[in-house]
Amino acid sequence: MRFESSVTSVSWIPSESVSGMFKAGFAVGASHFDDPPPEVLQDLDVLFAAEGFRFANRLAAWIKVDDGRITDAGYAGRGYNSRTRSGWGPQREVTFQPAEFPQIRTEPEITATGARFSQTTGGRTGAPMPRPVSGKPYFQWLAPTVWTTLALTIGTDGSARGEMSGASPFPRHWIYDQQGKLIAKSGLADFREWMRTAHGQHSPWGLEDSQPLVAVAESALERQLSATIMRGGAKPAVRKLAKGAVLTEQGERGDDIYLLLDGVLTVWVDGIQVGELGPGAVVGERAVLEDGRRTATLRAVTGCVIAAAASNQIDRDSLASLAERHHQEDPDSRAQPRPQPRA
């Protein structure tokens, strides 16, 4: 019997993610941020043709099982690197073709219960990005390297589990399962770290990879509320939160709604950590709906970017629906384990 599965990463540049002098290019229109990829990934080739992402990695694999034992296994899939457009309108636009690096695939690790596959794809934009870097040669003209390393385990019973085991610090990486459902995201798109460190041999092609911080994807409702907060009228206040800083303190008064744009927050109730939140999470609704006091302490695991919106920007029915999902703060659910993204 033959079993097949896949896991896909799609990488893009979200708003508010670029800093320093390069942010000016985005501000004046010479470069552009990206619209978020779709919630459900239907046809990666069509999205690539439409330049709907910066780069992608699709790891597809198969195993052949006879009498409960794997007798053969193999890879499929590929990497996708989009071209970069820079300028002001079609008449003044310059297109840079990407430099695509050779994909890295390990030999399938076959055990009595399944096979594990690993694939790295990536490269760099052809657009020059002069900047100082850490270590020799201390200055680079070429753009930093981007990549993701995906792993996929297919069991002899047909089960499958996909994950992102390595990634460049930038841009944002979204992970989709075999059905094209968004299941996880990189928790932090660290532009400064990427510009400083992802050069030369400092990548999987130089035998260096970095462990990404991965967060479970937010709900469809939170994605709808995110659009309302960011594009629904009044412009939200966007601010940065340092690593270790507190966004809300349990028991304090507050009526703002918060959208986590970048980074990871932990959720604490009565001194116990009860959850973890990644980009796209919308929080703060329970204080609005209940007695005006925060029901949890939110602390930054990494540096975070937060958008704060007035509660009257969102209708109360949506806030009530969101509150129904946030049961991790209730005493009877504190022992619930954090869900793990699976493909």
Sequence and secondary structure as in RCSB ss.txt:
>XXXX:A:sequence
MRFESSVTSVSWIPSESVSGMFKAGFAVGASHFDDPPPEVLQDLDVLFAAEGFRFANRLAAWIKVDDGRITDAGY
AGRGYNSRTRSGWGPQREVTFQPAEFPQIRTEPEITATGARFSQTTGGRTGAPMPRPVSGKPYFQWLAPTVWTTL
ALTIGTDGSARGEMSGASPFPRHWIYDQQGKLIAKSGLADFREWMRTAHGQHSPWGLEDSQPLVAVAESALERQL
SATIMRGGAKPAVRKLAKGAVLTEQGERGDDIYLLLDGVLTVWVDGIQVGELGPGAVVGERAVLEDGRRTATLRA
VTGCVIAAAASNQIDRDSLASLAERHHQEDPDSRAQPRPQPRA
>XXXX:A:secstr
 EEEEEEEEEEE  TT   TTHHHHHHTTSS       SB   HHHHHHTT SSEEEEEEEEEEEETTEEEEEEE
EEEEEE  EEEESSGGGEEEE  EE   EE   EE SSEEEEEEEEEEE SS   EE SSTTSEE S   EEEEE
EEEEETTS EEEEEEEE SSSEEEEE TT BEEEEES   HHHHHHH STT SGGGT      EEE   HHHHHH
HHHHHHSSS  EEEEE TT EEE TT B  EEEEEEES EEEEETTEEEEEE TT EE HHHHHTTSB SSEEEE
SS EEEEEEEGGGS HHHHHHHHHH GGGSGGGTT        
